[in-house]
């Protein structure tokens, strides 16, 4: 009888292992399908989004002189985009949560594409600043909406590498967009338009076209994905539901008020503000810094892409490593310090090839903060509160996109040099690292990968 029982137990164990193996294989299969279907497409959308956002830096090589814009006014216009973004970010994400990502992302892309194209017709300080503000209003909600959308499809242990795969569009948009933009500047005089006008027109139209593709290609939730099998849909929905329950059990119910006032959300907002100041302060002035080395407009585009090639590699590798060791806090802090060191070296060596090397280090650090940072909000709350908190963090944080260019532009006009401006941006990255270490304790669930068990978590 004892022998019979032992064999029975062994059979049960074997069946359990076989079932776990099959479930794990099903999970990997579902994630692979989702990644093949959605990730390249939404990375393309973000690529177009970021090209439209930062092409101003290349247009400035000739536009500022044509329109008589000072470095101060240019920095103000570059940054005021983020005030429009700030005002409408949270309402936009709440609407997305209600009506679905497919319809709302299509609307965002259509309006931002039209306004981005309209930038070709600004005539001076006032129209320049107004159009930049309206572009921020139109674009508000795109990025946090996409981050929220990824939480609908990917369990927590996958999110750093997935967000890295999505956000690699940032450095790639500069790697490709920089030489493309400076090449378009060469169309100066075609049909009576300036090169910078062609730049805004040619790079604004793809967003309008892709707004229609969003309606066809994006799927709101796994439950609606006819391109998944029933078993794959059930696995995704079940795993994500377990995570939502675990977040709710760990942190309690979150209403909208708590989403805006929770200390961890405020800390994340401040960290992101510092990182955005450093990142955008670099992006909007880097072409002018590099041109100061004696390059032509065309050569400037290619040289500008060099730091962001390094940044793209660093982002993907750092995101993979953060998922691999199941850690966010130290990775985020170290990446911030890496960015700070690079910016400080760029300021120290100024307009030189050693300064360019510093920019490469800065690009690796600043870009690598993103896959470590953006998985954190979804470990604090779910549902509407998650939509609001992600939007709040992004909107408050992106005010750094005003601070960075504005301060650097003011310093450039005052000192006739970018050196002190780069030191300021380096200090912002250092401050982000300090707050990360002080405010995001290692014992907090917000700094580790969500620990809900599912069989594919080791993938």
C-alpha positions in Angstrom: 0.0 0.0 0.0 2.9 2.4 0.9 4.5 1.7 -2.4 1.3 2.4 -4.2 0.9 5.7 -2.4 4.5 6.8 -3.2 3.9 6.0 -6.9 0.7 8.0 -6.8 2.5 11.0 -5.3 5.2 10.8 -7.8 2.6 10.7 -10.6 0.9 13.8 -9.2 4.3 15.6 -8.9 5.1 14.7 -12.5 1.7 16.0 -13.7 2.2 19.2 -11.7 5.6 19.8 -13.3 4.2 19.0 -16.8 1.3 21.4 -16.2 3.7 24.1 -15.0 6.0 23.6 -18.0 3.0 23.8 -20.4 1.7 27.0 -18.7 5.2 28.5 -18.9 5.4 27.7 -22.6 2.0 29.2 -23.1 3.0 32.4 -21.3 6.2 32.8 -23.4 4.1 32.1 -26.6 1.6 34.8 -25.6 4.2 37.4 -24.8 6.1 36.6 -28.0 2.9 37.1 -30.1 2.1 40.4 -28.3 5.7 41.7 -28.8 5.7 40.8 -32.5 2.3 42.4 -33.1 2.4 45.6 -31.0 6.0 46.5 -30.0 7.4 47.4 -33.4 4.3 49.4 -34.3 4.2 51.5 -31.1 7.9 52.0 -31.3 7.3 53.4 -34.8 4.7 55.8 -33.4 7.0 57.0 -30.7 9.8 57.4 -33.2 7.6 59.7 -35.3 6.5 61.5 -32.1 10.0 62.2 -30.9 11.2 63.3 -34.4 8.4 65.9 -34.3 9.3 66.9 -30.8 13.0 67.4 -31.2 13.3 68.5 -34.9 13.2 72.1 -33.5 16.8 71.7 -32.5 17.9 71.2 -36.1 15.5 73.8 -37.5 17.1 76.3 -35.1 20.4 76.0 -37.1 18.8 78.3 -39.7 15.4 79.3 -38.4 16.6 81.3 -35.5 18.5 83.6 -37.8 15.7 83.8 -40.3 13.1 84.8 -37.6 15.5 86.8 -35.4 15.1 84.5 -32.4 17.6 84.9 -29.6 18.8 81.9 -27.6 16.5 83.1 -24.7 13.4 83.2 -26.9 14.3 79.9 -28.6 14.8 78.2 -25.2 11.5 79.7 -24.0 9.6 78.4 -27.1 11.3 75.0 -26.8 10.3 74.7 -23.2 6.8 76.2 -23.3 5.7 73.1 -25.2 5.7 71.3 -21.8 3.2 73.8 -20.2 0.6 72.8 -22.8 1.6 69.2 -22.2 1.3 69.6 -18.4 -2.2 71.1 -18.4 -3.8 68.5 -20.6 -1.8 65.3 -19.7 -3.9 63.9 -16.9 -7.3 64.6 -18.5 -6.0 63.0 -21.7 -4.9 59.8 -19.9 -8.2 59.5 -18.0 -10.1 59.8 -21.4 -7.8 57.1 -22.8 -8.7 54.8 -19.9 -12.4 55.3 -20.6 -12.6 55.2 -24.4 -9.6 53.0 -25.2 -6.1 53.5 -26.5 -6.9 52.9 -30.1 -9.3 55.8 -30.6 -7.5 58.3 -28.3 -4.0 57.6 -29.6 -5.3 58.1 -33.2 -6.8 61.5 -32.2 -3.6 62.6 -30.5 -1.5 61.7 -33.6 -3.8 63.5 -36.0 -3.8 66.8 -34.1 -0.1 66.8 -33.3 0.7 66.0 -36.9 -1.3 68.9 -38.2 0.1 71.4 -35.7 3.7 70.2 -36.2 3.3 70.8 -39.9 1.8 74.2 -39.1 5.1 75.1 -37.4 6.4 75.8 -40.9 4.4 79.0 -41.0 5.5 80.8 -37.9 6.8 84.3 -38.5 8.3 85.6 -35.3 8.6 85.4 -31.5 4.9 85.4 -30.8 3.7 82.9 -33.4 6.6 80.6 -32.5 5.8 80.5 -28.8 2.0 80.0 -29.5 2.5 77.2 -31.9 4.9 75.4 -29.6 2.4 75.7 -26.8 -0.4 74.3 -29.0 1.8 71.4 -30.0 2.2 70.5 -26.4 -1.6 70.6 -25.9 -2.1 68.3 -29.0 0.6 65.9 -28.0 -0.4 65.6 -24.3 -1.2 62.1 -23.2 0.6 60.2 -26.0 3.6 59.0 -23.9 1.8 58.2 -20.6 -1.0 56.7 -22.7 1.5 54.3 -24.3 3.1 53.4 -20.9 -0.3 52.7 -19.5 -1.2 50.7 -22.7 1.9 48.5 -22.1 0.7 47.6 -18.6 -2.5 46.2 -20.2 -0.4 43.7 -22.1 2.8 42.9 -20.2 3.2 41.4 -16.7 5.6 43.3 -14.4 8.7 41.1 -14.8 8.8 42.0 -18.6 8.2 45.7 -18.3 11.7 47.2 -18.1 12.9 45.4 -21.3 9.6 46.1 -23.0 9.7 49.8 -22.1 13.3 49.9 -23.3 12.2 48.3 -26.6 9.5 51.0 -26.9 11.6 53.9 -25.7 14.7 53.0 -27.8 12.7 55.1 -30.3 14.2 58.1 -28.5 17.8 57.6 -29.4 17.0 56.0 -32.7 14.8 59.0 -33.6 17.9 61.2 -33.1 20.3 58.8 -34.9 18.0 58.7 -37.9 16.3 62.1 -37.5 19.5 64.1 -37.1 21.0 63.5 -40.5 17.5 63.4 -42.1 16.6 66.8 -40.6 19.9 68.4 -41.7 19.5 66.9 -45.2 16.0 68.4 -45.4 17.5 71.8 -44.5 19.3 71.5 -47.8 16.0 72.0 -49.6 16.2 75.7 -48.8 14.5 77.7 -51.6 12.5 74.8 -53.1 9.1 76.2 -54.1 9.9 79.4 -52.3 10.1 77.8 -48.8 13.0 77.8 -46.4 14.8 74.6 -45.5 13.4 74.7 -41.9 9.9 75.1 -43.3 10.3 71.9 -45.3 11.6 70.2 -42.2 8.4 70.8 -40.3 6.2 69.9 -43.2 8.0 66.6 -44.2 8.4 65.4 -40.7 4.9 66.3 -39.6 2.9 64.5 -42.3 3.8 60.9 -41.1 1.9 61.4 -37.9 -1.3 62.3 -39.8 -0.9 59.2 -42.0 -0.2 56.9 -39.0 -3.2 58.2 -37.1 -5.4 56.1 -39.5 -3.1 53.1 -39.2 -3.6 53.2 -35.4 -7.3 52.5 -35.8 -6.6 49.4 -37.9 -3.6 48.0 -36.0 -3.9 48.6 -32.3 -6.0 46.4 -30.0 -7.3 47.9 -26.7 -6.9 44.9 -24.4 -5.9 41.2 -24.5 -9.6 40.2 -24.2 -10.2 41.8 -27.6 -7.2 40.3 -29.4 -8.6 37.9 -32.0 -5.0 37.3 -33.1 -4.3 35.4 -29.8 -5.7 32.0 -29.0 -8.3 31.6 -26.3 -5.7 30.0 -24.0 -3.2 32.9 -24.6 -5.9 35.5 -23.9 -6.9 33.7 -20.7 -3.2 33.5 -19.5 -2.6 37.2 -20.1 -5.8 38.3 -18.5 -5.4 36.0 -15.5 -1.8 36.9 -14.9 -2.4 40.6 -15.1 -5.5 40.3 -12.9 -3.4 38.6 -10.3 -0.9 41.5 -10.4 -3.7 44.0 -10.0 -5.0 42.2 -7.0 -1.5 42.0 -5.4 -0.9 45.8 -5.9 -4.3 46.5 -4.4 -3.6 44.2 -1.4 -0.1 45.7 -0.9 -1.1 49.4 -1.1 -4.8 49.5 -0.5 -7.4 51.2 -2.6 -6.2 54.3 -4.6 -8.6 57.0 -5.5 -7.7 59.9 -7.8 -6.9 62.2 -5.0 -4.4 59.8 -3.5 -2.9 59.2 -7.0 -2.0 62.9 -7.1 -0.9 63.4 -3.5 0.8 60.1 -2.6 4.4 60.7 -1.5 5.8 58.1 -3.8 4.1 59.6 -6.8 5.4 63.1 -5.9 8.9 61.7 -5.5 8.8 60.0 -8.9 7.5 63.2 -10.4 10.4 65.2 -9.0 13.0 62.6 -10.1 11.5 62.6 -13.6 11.5 66.4 -13.6 15.3 66.5 -13.0 15.9 63.8 -15.6 13.7 65.6 -18.2 15.5 68.9 -17.5 18.9 67.2 -18.2 17.6 65.3 -21.2 15.8 68.0 -23.1 18.3 70.7 -22.2 20.8 68.5 -24.0 18.7 67.5 -27.0 17.5 71.0 -27.9 21.0 72.6 -27.8 23.3 69.7 -28.8 23.1 70.5 -32.6 24.2 74.1 -31.9 27.0 72.8 -29.5 28.3 70.4 -32.2 28.1 73.0 -34.9 30.4 75.0 -32.8 33.1 72.4 -33.5 33.2 73.8 -37.0 30.9 71.3 -38.8 28.5 72.2 -41.6 24.7 71.8 -41.1 24.8 68.5 -43.0 27.8 67.2 -41.0 26.2 68.3 -37.7 23.3 66.0 -38.3 25.5 62.9 -38.6 27.8 63.9 -35.7 24.7 64.5 -33.5 23.6 61.0 -34.0 26.8 59.5 -32.5 26.0 60.0 -28.8 22.5 58.5 -29.3 23.8 55.4 -31.0 25.6 54.7 -27.8 22.4 55.7 -25.9 20.3 53.2 -27.8 22.6 50.4 -27.0 22.9 51.4 -23.4 19.1 51.7 -23.0 18.4 48.2 -24.2 21.2 46.6 -22.3 20.4 48.4 -19.1 16.7 47.6 -19.3 17.5 43.9 -19.9 19.9 43.9 -16.9 17.3 45.6 -14.6 14.8 42.9 -15.4 17.4 40.2 -15.1 18.3 41.1 -11.5 14.8 42.3 -10.6 16.0 45.7 -9.3 15.1 49.3 -10.2 16.4 51.7 -7.5 20.1 51.2 -7.8 19.9 50.9 -11.6 18.1 54.2 -11.8 20.5 56.0 -9.5 23.6 54.7 -11.2 22.3 55.6 -14.7 21.5 59.1 -13.5 25.0 59.5 -12.1 26.4 58.2 -15.4 24.4 60.9 -17.2 25.7 63.6 -14.8 29.3 62.6 -15.2 29.0 62.7 -19.0 27.4 66.2 -18.9 30.0 67.5 -16.5 32.8 66.2 -18.9 31.0 67.8 -21.9 31.0 71.1 -20.0 34.6 70.8 -18.8 36.0 70.0 -22.3 33.4 72.3 -24.0 33.5 72.4 -27.8 36.0 69.6 -28.4 36.1 65.9 -29.3 36.6 65.1 -25.6 33.4 67.0 -25.0 31.7 64.9 -27.6 32.8 61.7 -25.8 31.3 63.2 -22.7 28.0 63.6 -24.5 28.2 59.9 -25.5 28.5 58.9 -21.8 25.7 61.3 -20.9 23.4 59.8 -23.6 24.0 56.3 -22.3 23.2 57.3 -18.7 20.2 59.5 -19.4 18.6 57.1 -21.9 19.2 54.2 -19.6 17.2 55.8 -16.7 14.0 55.4 -18.7 13.5 51.6 -18.6 14.4 51.6 -14.9 12.1 54.4 -14.1 8.8 53.7 -16.0 8.0 50.3 -14.6 7.7 51.9 -11.1 4.3 53.6 -11.2 2.4 50.5 -12.2 3.7 48.8 -9.0 1.9 51.4 -6.9 -1.6 51.4 -8.2 -4.0 50.0 -10.9 -6.9 51.0 -13.1 -8.0 54.7 -13.3 -5.6 55.6 -10.4 -2.7 54.2 -12.4 -3.8 56.1 -15.5 -3.9 59.3 -13.5 -0.6 58.7 -11.6 1.4 57.9 -14.7 0.0 61.0 -16.4 0.7 63.1 -13.3 4.3 61.9 -13.1 4.9 62.5 -16.8 3.2 65.9 -16.8 4.9 67.3 -13.7 8.2 65.7 -14.6 8.1 67.1 -18.1 8.0 70.6 -16.7 11.7 69.8 -16.6 11.5 70.0 -20.4 10.8 73.7 -19.9 13.4 74.2 -17.1 16.3 72.7 -19.0 16.1 74.5 -22.3 15.0 77.8 -20.7 17.9 77.9 -18.2 20.5 76.7 -20.8 19.3 79.4 -23.3 19.4 82.1 -20.6 23.0 81.0 -19.6 24.1 81.0 -23.2 22.9 84.5 -23.8 24.4 85.7 -20.6 27.8 84.0 -20.8 28.1 83.4 -24.6 29.0 79.8 -23.8 27.2 76.4 -23.1 29.7 75.4 -20.4 27.8 76.6 -17.4 24.5 75.3 -18.9 26.0 71.8 -19.1 27.1 72.0 -15.5 23.5 72.9 -14.5 22.1 69.9 -16.5 24.7 67.7 -14.7 23.5 68.9 -11.4 19.9 68.0 -12.3 20.9 64.4 -13.0 22.8 64.3 -9.7 19.8 65.5 -7.8 17.7 62.8 -9.5 20.1 60.2 -8.2 20.1 61.6 -4.7 16.3 61.7 -4.5 16.1 58.1 -5.9 18.3 56.8 -3.2 16.6 58.7 -0.4 12.9 58.5 -1.4 12.7 55.0 -3.0 13.9 52.7 -0.2 14.9 49.2 -1.2 12.2 47.8 1.2 9.5 49.5 -0.8 7.5 47.4 -3.3 7.9 50.3 -5.8 11.5 49.7 -6.4 11.4 46.0 -7.2 9.8 44.0 -9.9 6.3 43.0 -9.0 6.6 39.7 -7.2 3.4 38.1 -8.3 4.4 34.6 -9.4 3.7 33.5 -12.8 5.5 30.7 -14.7 7.1 33.0 -17.3 8.6 35.4 -14.9 12.1 34.0 -15.5 11.9 34.7 -19.2 
